[in-house]
Amino acid sequence: MAATDAVSTKDHVDEMLPAPRLAALGLQHVLVMYAGAVAVPLIVGRALGLQPQDVAFLISADLFACGVATLIQAWGLPGVGIRLPVMMGVTFASVTPMIAIGKTGDLGITGVFGAVIAAGVFGLVISPLVSRMLRFFPPVVTGTIILVIGVSLMRVGIQWAAGGPAFITAMIEGKLRLIDNPNPNYGAPGGLAIAGFVLLVVLGITRFARGFLQNVAVLAGIVIGCLVAGAFGMMNFDAVGRAGWFALVTPFHFGAPKFEIFSIVTMCLVMIVVMIESTGMFLALGEMTGRKVDQASLTKGLRADGLGTIIGGVFNTFPYTSFSQNVGLVGVTGVRSRFVAVAGGVILLAMGLIPKLGALVEAVPQAVLGGAGIVMFGMVAATGARILAGVDFKGNRNNLYIVAVSVGFGMIPLVAPNFFKQLPHGLHPLLESGILLAAVAAVVLNLFFNGAGRADERAAIEAASHAEA
């Protein structure tokens, strides 16, 4: 029976679906991640004072590199790529350090790319070392991290539902700060109604539909939401008309990269954050797909983060990590095939080379994405809660303290963004990630209360969960 289950699981993850279905499911993943994918090049480009055409090139380069990194991670290369339904995108943990590097002396944008390339090499080298930490991630740690990931993402979905972030990032007096969003439609009743409508559509299709339509419930909700938003004049296609049909993405478009030691050290710290966060994402996907993430597969996944980051620096963009938004989509659809992510990677490549496609996706109102996002991101948190349900809290009350304190640490950047503002600026890449804070706290507290020998507990619970399935 166990052998049959193993084969079934393998078939689900490695299943090659029909091309039309793959295209629809891949597009669904792209729509979910697009806003986050283009936000970093937009913020960094404007903060460094680049010309509009250069910012537009950064966005195209980012989409292109997103596609390449996704293909490496999901399709896989020899010794590289976790081969799970992972979509790759630029990490937001890199925004503040990159702007600081770009404004240091004469480094500029090429100094950023030099630091990114070096950080990618660093990630490749240390990926086997990071993967050896897997034994420090028993269910009480894994479930807590995934729960924090989901709760942190809910902020994104809620802000989308209101029409965009309540604040925007801008450079003021040489520092990255939050200022009031100039969008007068933020929180407008019409946008909230659209978000609520999309949420109901997604839930309705999930409840009553079957087969393929149920699998693309999020995509169907977004399309129907766009039609309703368009009928009320909430969609603007001017950018589609202005966008070109083809844009070649060339390596080192802005010149040869510059390598400066302090910038490299800063980005290597960011890379550590990326790898810890990716570990949490991979473990979440392993739970959702039923494929165990062991040390060997984790090493391959982290190597893909490093290689993707090197490719990002070469093609004029930034550090890459697995996008947590798309982890929730796997939970909603129940589609575990990694080739769905491969299809999404191909679509991202096309969007990077054909700006009109990117502009068309960009026209989707954020309120529409918000309605779907609340479902998807909640699924990530629910996965964490499901893992914690298998943890022994009655016989080992110490586990309660591990979860309670770790969740509290994870919420610090979420509820108090300026909590660490008085600490040295170089520590901010580490302290501004709630996922990293929760992960470190959970690992340390588990070692304190339970010791390092809890791998047997993890194996027992995993065996029990597979037996129930």
Buried (B, 14 or more C-beta within 10 A) or exposed (E): EEEEEBEEBEEBBEEEBEEEBBBBBBBBBBBBBBBBBBBBBBBBBBBBEBEEEBBBBBBBBBBBBBBBBBBBBBBBEEEBBBBBBBBBBBBBBBBBBBBBBBBBEEBBBBBBBBBBBBBBBBBBEBBBEBBEBBEBBBBBBBBBBBBBBBBBBBBBBBBBBBBBBBBBBEBEEEEBEBEEBEBEBBBBEBBBBBBBBBBEBBBEBBEEBEEBBBBBBBBBBBBBBBEBBBEEEBBEEEBBEEBEEEBEBEEEBBEEBBBBEEBBBBBBBBBBBBBBBBBBBBBBBBBBBBBBBEBEBBBBBBBBBBBBBBBBBBBBBBBBBBBBBBBBBBBBBEBBBBBBBBBBBBBBBBBBBBBBBBBBBBBBBBBBBBBBBBBBBBBBBBBBEBBBEBBEBEEBEBBBEBBEBBBBBBBBBBEEEEEBEEEEEEEBBBBBBBBBBBBBBBBBBBBEBBEEEBEEBBEEBBEEBBEEE
